[in-house]
């Protein structure tokens, strides 16, 4: 993080480090993970280690693979300006189109981990033009080697080519991305999903809105940059400090610290702590 204008009351941060009020809703999901990761020394160190291991064509170390937010580390490792630049200074494409939670189907060590093989090569007597039309369709029975493979109405069958030269994480993430992309449109309604505004990377619900969490982080960063709450109010609130005025802001800091603990250690998040 960058800071500017030190004075006797502390350091006043650049507004882009804490002012997320104007952030569009369609950026909040990625901005939440990006900015909290910037505030976590543990995550920053893991991302740096991950980048070094990839450059050396090494398998990611166990602390990286076992981190509960591994897809986040994978994503941040490819964002060149992390952690130097705040989210709102990143390029337009990174902010709107970067694929957090669904890393690229190409591994960072140059291999293509997974390819889906069309059913036209396993047509078993069925005209190829017809088999191409039913690739991945739900509820379709297939015949291979004179054996019928039965599926339920909500199931599909695919054939994969796996490149075992790719790393395990690259293969896993490529599979995740492909399956997410290839869900049949007529089965979309079957998926149990959580709004991105309240979901983690695995679509599990988290007990707060990401837009609120970014505001809490903004308060924590500003408080850490000054000596006292009186200085905080003087620099950022533009009103006189009075006894007890800091209580709401202290609550914001408490919530932001709980989220940072989650990033650092995987400590569980409880709904009661964010009411």
C-alpha positions in Angstrom: 0.0 0.0 0.0 1.1 3.5 -0.7 0.6 6.5 1.6 1.0 10.2 1.3 1.2 13.5 3.2 2.6 12.7 6.6 2.0 15.3 9.4 1.8 15.6 13.1 -1.5 13.7 13.2 -0.2 10.8 11.3 -0.3 9.9 7.6 -3.3 10.6 5.4 -3.7 7.8 2.9 -4.4 8.2 -0.7 -8.2 8.0 -1.1 -7.9 5.0 -3.4 -6.6 3.0 -0.5 -9.7 3.4 1.6 -12.6 5.0 -0.4 -14.6 2.2 -1.9 -17.9 4.0 -1.8 -18.1 4.6 -5.5 -17.0 1.1 -6.5 -19.4 -0.5 -8.9 -21.2 -3.6 -7.7 -19.9 -5.7 -10.5 -16.3 -5.1 -9.2 -17.0 -5.6 -5.5 -16.5 -9.4 -5.5 -12.9 -9.2 -7.0 -12.1 -6.0 -5.2 -12.9 -7.5 -1.9 -10.5 -10.4 -2.3 -7.8 -8.2 -3.9 -7.8 -5.5 -1.2 -8.0 -7.8 1.8 -5.2 -9.8 0.3 -3.1 -6.6 0.0 -3.6 -6.1 3.7 -2.5 -9.6 4.6 1.3 -10.0 4.9 0.8 -13.8 4.9 -1.1 -13.8 1.6 1.3 -11.4 0.0 4.2 -13.6 1.0 2.5 -16.7 -0.3 1.8 -15.0 -3.6 5.4 -13.9 -3.9 6.6 -17.5 -3.2 4.1 -18.8 -5.7 5.5 -16.6 -8.4 9.0 -17.6 -7.7 8.1 -21.3 -7.7 6.3 -21.0 -11.1 9.3 -19.2 -12.6 11.5 -22.0 -11.5 9.1 -24.6 -12.8 8.6 -26.0 -9.3 5.5 -27.6 -7.9 3.8 -25.1 -5.5 4.8 -25.7 -1.9 2.4 -27.3 0.6 1.6 -24.0 2.4 0.3 -22.6 -0.9 -1.6 -25.8 -1.9 -3.2 -26.1 1.5 -4.2 -22.5 1.8 -8.0 -22.3 2.0 -8.0 -19.6 -0.7 -5.7 -21.3 -3.2 -7.6 -20.0 -6.2 -7.0 -16.5 -4.9 -3.3 -17.1 -4.7 -3.3 -18.5 -8.3 -5.2 -15.4 -9.5 -3.1 -12.8 -7.7 0.0 -14.5 -8.9 -1.0 -13.4 -12.4 -2.0 -9.8 -11.5 1.3 -8.1 -12.2 0.7 -5.1 -10.1 -0.3 -7.0 -6.9 0.2 -5.8 -4.2 1.8 -2.5 -5.2 -1.3 -0.9 -6.8 -4.7 -0.5 -5.2 -7.7 -2.1 -7.0 -8.9 1.1 -8.4 -5.6 1.8 -10.2 -5.5 -1.5 -12.0 -6.3 -1.7 -15.7 -9.9 -1.9 -17.0 -9.6 -5.6 -18.1 -8.2 -6.8 -14.9 -10.9 -5.1 -12.9 -13.8 -6.3 -15.0 -12.8 -9.5 -16.8 -10.2 -11.2 -14.7 -11.4 -14.7 -13.8 -11.2 -15.0 -10.0 -12.0 -18.5 -8.8 -11.8 -20.0 -12.2 -8.1 -19.8 -13.1 -7.0 -20.2 -16.7 -7.2 -23.6 -18.3 -3.5 -23.2 -19.2 -1.1 -23.8 -16.4 1.6 -21.2 -15.7 4.3 -23.7 -16.6 3.3 -23.8 -20.2 1.2 -27.0 -20.4 -2.4 -27.4 -21.4 -3.6 -29.6 -18.5 -7.0 -30.8 -19.9 -8.8 -31.1 -23.2 -12.3 -32.3 -23.7 -12.6 -34.9 -26.5 -15.6 -34.7 -28.7 -17.9 -37.7 -28.9 -17.4 -37.8 -32.6 -14.4 -40.0 -32.1 -16.4 -42.5 -30.0 -19.5 -42.5 -32.2 -19.8 -46.3 -32.2 -21.9 -46.4 -35.4 -23.8 -43.1 -34.8 -23.4 -40.5 -37.5 -20.6 -38.0 -36.4 -22.7 -34.9 -37.1 -25.3 -36.2 -34.6 -22.8 -37.1 -31.8 -21.4 -33.6 -32.0 -24.8 -32.2 -31.2 -25.1 -34.1 -28.0 -21.7 -33.4 -26.5 -22.3 -32.9 -22.7 -26.1 -32.9 -23.0 -27.8 -33.9 -19.8 -29.8 -37.1 -19.8 -28.3 -38.6 -23.0 -27.2 -42.2 -23.0 -24.0 -43.1 -24.8 -22.7 -46.3 -26.4 -19.0 -47.0 -26.3 -17.4 -50.3 -27.2 -20.9 -51.7 -27.5 -21.7 -50.8 -23.9 -24.5 -48.4 -23.0 -23.7 -45.8 -20.4 -26.8 -44.7 -18.7 -27.1 -41.3 -17.1 -29.8 -39.5 -15.1 -31.7 -36.5 -16.5 -29.4 -34.2 -14.5 -26.1 -35.9 -15.5 -23.7 -35.6 -18.5 -20.7 -37.6 -19.7 -17.5 -36.1 -21.0 -14.2 -37.6 -22.2 -11.0 -35.9 -21.0 -7.4 -35.9 -22.2 -5.2 -35.1 -19.2 -1.6 -33.9 -19.6 0.2 -35.3 -16.6 3.2 -33.0 -17.2 1.1 -30.2 -15.9 1.1 -29.6 -12.1 -1.7 -31.0 -9.9 -3.1 -27.5 -9.1 -3.1 -26.6 -12.8 -5.0 -29.8 -13.7 -7.5 -29.2 -10.8 -8.1 -25.6 -11.7 -8.4 -26.3 -15.4 -11.0 -29.0 -14.7 -12.9 -26.6 -12.4 -13.0 -24.0 -15.2 -14.1 -26.3 -17.9 -16.9 -27.9 -16.0 -18.1 -24.4 -14.9 -18.1 -23.3 -18.5 -19.7 -26.4 -19.9 -22.7 -26.7 -17.7 -25.7 -27.3 -20.0 -28.0 -24.3 -20.2 -31.0 -26.5 -19.4 -29.4 -27.5 -16.1 -28.4 -24.0 -14.9 -31.5 -23.8 -12.7 -30.4 -27.0 -10.9 -27.3 -25.4 -9.4 -27.5 -24.1 -5.8 -25.7 -20.8 -5.9 -25.1 -17.8 -3.7 -25.0 -14.3 -4.9 -21.4 -13.2 -5.6 -22.0 -10.3 -3.2 -22.2 -12.9 -0.3 -20.1 -15.8 -1.5 -16.6 -17.1 -1.1 -14.6 -18.6 -3.9 -16.3 -22.0 -3.4 -19.8 -20.3 -3.5 -20.3 -20.9 0.2 -22.1 -18.0 1.8 -20.2 -15.6 4.0 -22.0 -13.6 6.7 -21.6 -10.1 5.3 -21.8 -8.1 2.1 -18.5 -7.5 0.3 -19.3 -3.9 -0.2 -19.7 -3.4 3.6 -16.5 -5.4 4.2 -14.6 -3.0 1.9 -15.9 0.0 3.9 -14.7 -1.7 7.2 -11.3 -2.3 5.6 -11.1 1.4 4.6 -11.7 2.4 8.2 -9.1 0.0 9.6 -6.4 1.2 7.1 -7.1 4.9 8.0 -7.0 4.1 11.7 -3.7 2.3 11.4 -2.2 5.3 9.7 -2.9 7.7 12.5 -2.0 7.9 16.2 -5.4 8.5 17.8 -9.1 8.5 17.0 -9.0 12.3 17.4 -6.5 12.4 14.6 -8.7 10.1 12.5 -11.7 12.4 12.9 -9.6 15.5 12.1 -8.2 14.0 8.9 -11.1 12.0 7.5 -14.4 12.9 9.2 -14.0 16.7 9.0 -15.8 17.2 12.2 -14.7 17.6 15.8 -14.0 14.5 17.9 -16.2 13.9 20.9 -16.2 11.2 23.5 -17.7 8.0 22.2 -17.7 9.1 18.6 -15.2 6.4 17.8 -17.4 3.4 18.9 -19.0 2.8 15.5 -15.6 3.0 13.8 -14.0 0.6 16.3 -16.7 -1.9 15.4 -15.8 -1.5 11.7 -12.2 -2.2 12.6 -13.1 -5.3 14.6 -15.0 -6.8 11.7 -12.2 -6.0 9.2 -9.7 -7.8 11.6 -11.9 -10.9 11.7 -12.0 -11.0 7.9 -8.2 -10.6 7.8 -7.9 -13.5 10.3 -9.9 -15.6 7.8 -7.5 -14.7 5.0 -4.5 -15.4 7.2 -5.4 -18.5 9.0 -8.8 -19.7 7.7 -10.4 -18.9 11.0 -14.2 -19.5 10.7 -16.5 -16.6 10.0 -19.6 -16.5 12.2 -22.8 -14.6 11.5 -23.1 -13.4 15.1 -19.8 -11.6 14.7 -21.1 -9.4 11.9 -24.4 -8.3 13.2 
